[in-house]
Amino acid sequence: MKKKVVSVFLAMTMVAAMVAGCGGNNAASSNAAGTNGADTTGNAVTDDAAPADTEASDAADAAADAAGGDLADKKVGVCIYQFSDNFMTLFRGELENYLIEQGFSKDNITIVDGANDQATQTGQIDNFISQGVDVLIINPVNSSSAETITDKVVAADIPLVYINREPEESEEQRWADNGWDVTYVGCDARQSGTMQGELILDLGLETVDKNGDGKIQYIMVEGDPENIDAQYRTEFSVKALTDGGIEVECLSDQVGNWQQDQAQSIVANALGQYGDDVEVVFCNNDAMALGALQAIQAAGRTVGEDIYLVGVDALSEALEDVIAGTMTGTVFNDHFAQSHGAADAAIRFLNGEKNEYYIACDYVKVTSDNAQEVLDMVK
Ligand code: BGC
């Protein structure tokens, strides 16, 4: 049922991509993921994530059968960059459930918290290697550590599935060149940024331009710059506006590290400094949008009337705000497709099959029109 809803939404989604940004964060435009857009898909989750996910599940079932149904004996090590991250909490919960549904034993699935510290995570990976796990699923603390991680995991002859924080293109190319059992499963963050910009663009300049100066003044709150998602969302949200012919002015662009409390104080300060000139608040994720909303309300401003607010992820709380009109919109970061895609890729490796080196899935734009349906799906 969930899958059907996703496919309906996906049919309505549009992908655009390009360049731009404000606040001097243009590094992403030359980044690796640039070649890995929605049209470069893997064999598990494709542009139409829902049917592909179904196919992927069927493929995984077949793989499990072919492996003689012995997944229950396989040991899976899962490294999460930080348990306290709201989105990764949804992701890891769904990943564990799905692995169990596919036939793994709960006792053989070990999920560890990297506590946002690469040294801690590296120690956890070393432990998994010495324990002899059969497959590793890793959400790196630092994407830039991927080369070191890959080298030690490949040397131990353990298949590896990266999730959520995409390694650089040169790193992915190395997996391909060497024919290693390593892949990345994730969404193209440029798409989510573009959708954020479109949520504002679709309202029209007349609606958003409260001070009537012919341009849109905005605040940007960025996630951890270690994650390419933060760079791309920052860049492409603004680009969607400028591509739509809207002039923009960046009043403030600061790093909130994906955290609600940090975003709250960033937005409170920016509202204090720029007052009514702030027309839009872009947050790279919903946790930060929830913090921004607290600051907006504390400043006596009203979303949908004198200010507009968008996030990414479609956390339940944010969806409730979109339904209530206290958030303008969000973008569904499909943790079902991503976690299932990662598990299916792991199963294929365990079964001696190959995976593409990049397995993609789609984001879904969320407005008050579809927020209830998305909420029914994620709850
Ligand atoms: C999510 C964020 C999350 C981050 C973790 C992003 O894709 O949108 O909410 O904090 O991943 O790396």
Boltz pocket constraint, residues with backbone or C-beta under 6 A from the ligand:
constraints:
  - pocket:
      binder: B
      contacts: [[A, 85], [A, 86], [A, 87], [A, 88], [A, 164], [A, 165], [A, 223], [A, 227], [A, 229], [A, 258], [A, 284], [A, 285], [A, 286], [A, 287], [A, 312], [A, 313], [A, 333]]
      max_distance: 6.0
